[in-house]
């Protein structure tokens, strides 16, 4: 059996404590880095959500304009159809005499 003196045990204990403190500091640094990364990721996601919201608003405005244009076109088609039927009715029921 090997006999060790108390100074060697204290040296080893100090070295072990230093290693444990180093590991603790590394873990603390990793936690801080992960929190920073999480905060950056959250900011990026919020920015993406804001962009998506603005795109949805623009899409809604565009859809509304398309509906308005479509209504105008259908209005013109109906007006032209009524005018043609009116002209044909006039010619059919009230022929002009020369």
N, C-alpha and C positions, 0 to 999 in steps of 0.2 A: 504494500500500500504506500502510496506517495504522500508525503507530508508537505503541505504548503503553509507558508507563513501568512500572517494576517495582512501584511503589506501587499502581497501578491493578490490576495483575495480582494482587497480594497481596490487595487488597480483594475482588476477584471470587472469588478462591480461598477467602477467609474466608467470604464469603456462600454459596458453594457448599457448603463444609464445614458451615455452620450449617443449610442446607437438608437436607443428608444426615443430620445428627444429628437434626433434627426428624422426618424420615421414619423413622429408626431408632426414635425414642421412640414414634412413633405405631404402628409395627409391634409393638413390645414391648407397648404398652398393648392393642392388639387381641389379641395372643396371650394376655395375662393375662385379658382379658374372655372369650375363647373357652374358656379353661380353667375359668373360674368357671362359665360357662354349661354346659359339659360336666359339671362336678361336680354342678350343680343338677339337670341332666337325669338323671344317674345316680341321684341320691337319689330323684327322683320315680319313676323306673322301679322302684327297689327297694321303694318304698312301695306301688306298684301291685302288684308281685309278692307282697308280704306280704298285701295285701288279697285277692288272688286265692286265695292259699293258705288263708286263713281262710274264704273263701267255699266253697272245695272241701271243707274239713273240715266245715263246717256242712251242706253238701249231702250228704255221706256220712252224717252223723248222721241227717239227715232221711230219707234213703233207708232206713237201717237201721230207723228207727221205722215207716216205711210197710210194710216187709217184715214186721215184727213184728205190726202191726195186721192185715195181710192174712192172716197165718198164724192169728191168733185168729179172724177171720171164717170162714175155711175150716174151722177146727176146730169152730166152732159149727154150721156147715152140715152137716158130716159127722155130728156128734153128733145133730142134729135128724133127719137122714135115717135114721140107724140106729135112733133111737127110733121113728120112724114105721113103718119096716119091722118092728121088733119088735112094735109094737102090732098092725099088720095080720097078722103071723104068728100072734100069740096069738089074734086073733079068728078067723083062718082054721083053725088047727089045734086050738084049744081053745075051741070055742064055749061060751058060758055058757048054762046050762039054767035056765030059770025055772019 
